[in-house]
């Protein structure tokens, strides 16, 4: 069994869906499990539905209808006059979400988020599975919620491996070509969970691990893994080979091509990962496996935006010691903050965090009972793996005001306040 994963950019419209089918016909689709993300910017649009549900309830039905109509247009372009059956299937998903929202006024934000946003993957895979059947490509649609078993930590659920292995093996047995969703799973109470933003890569790795797959291929709108995001850096270089360890490092610090959790299950069973272009499927792309750490060995640039920098100091000018640090991290954990970078001196402690769950205000209130707190919101974190002097100079000339700088043997990081 091989595992393929197609991201939202590859299926953003009818032409994209047709191209995915062409890629599958070119590469072969027998003994393949295909994981697909939501179409184009659907996840962003569904996030707006959630926002409207909590902030302006009169608006969310309209926002949801816009998402529905976009998918109906794609269905019409793909199936033409024979679209009634697939339209009814897709409408059932949207009607289910509308019923859920109308019946639930007091649900926690993260719970509502997962129930709503997950419909993007369910709808995209339904359309693609039916279109493949329409083109004579026999396949089975697999509901990932029946296979990917998680806890109830909504928006960033943790996997239950034993239950997942049993469910996946039972669902896949005897089938050759399967279409399933990335990003989503289910909690013990049956409610839909998600694995974190961009979690479809992780879904592909989970399926691959359980099935002891021959390989995983992630199909992207770039030629492979580059040494920087081409939307932010010019003259990027294609990395032909990356070791598992190096790829994990890059993913952990925010490289957007591979989800941070994807590599670990693949490394454990030495399943190679390929990142290739869906626009040029014959190109070799990037291979992630055992072997050379990085080929070619060049500086790699990673940027994380929308970060918050906290600078803490004791109110009585005493040292920041183990007891203080333990208390700080307990609060960060309690308020669900992701720590991206830390730096400390005798009397100060600086932390760059990501405020994913919008709990900065209560965190600051708790911290200010013990510490003096300086806050800088809206900063960016730049990381350079395998830096050299020209790379350091390049970043310093490119960015705005550097608020914090840190270097280790192989890595340099800068917290930056971008200039307008």
Secondary structure, DSSP 8 states (H G I E B T S, - for coil): -EEEEE-GGGGSSHHHHHHHHHHHHHH--TTEEEEE--STTHHHHHHHHHHHHHH-TTTHHHHHHHHHHHHHHHHHHHHGGG-HHHHHHHHHHHHHHHHHHHH-SS--HHHHHHHHHTHHHHHHHHHHHHHHHHTT---EEE-GGGT-BB-S-TTS--B-HHHHHHHHHHHHTT-SEEEEESSEEE-TTS-EEE-STTTHHHHHHHHHHHHT-SEEEEEESSSS-BSS-TTT-SS--B--EEEHHHHHHHHHTT-TTS-TTHHHHHHHTT-EEEEEESSSTTS--EEEESS-SEES---EEEEEEEEEEEEEEETT-----HHHHHHHHHHHHHTT-EEEEEEE-SSEEEEEEE-TTS-HHHHHHHHTTTEEEEEEEEEEEEEEET--HHHHHHHHHHSSEEEEEEE-SSEEEEEEE---
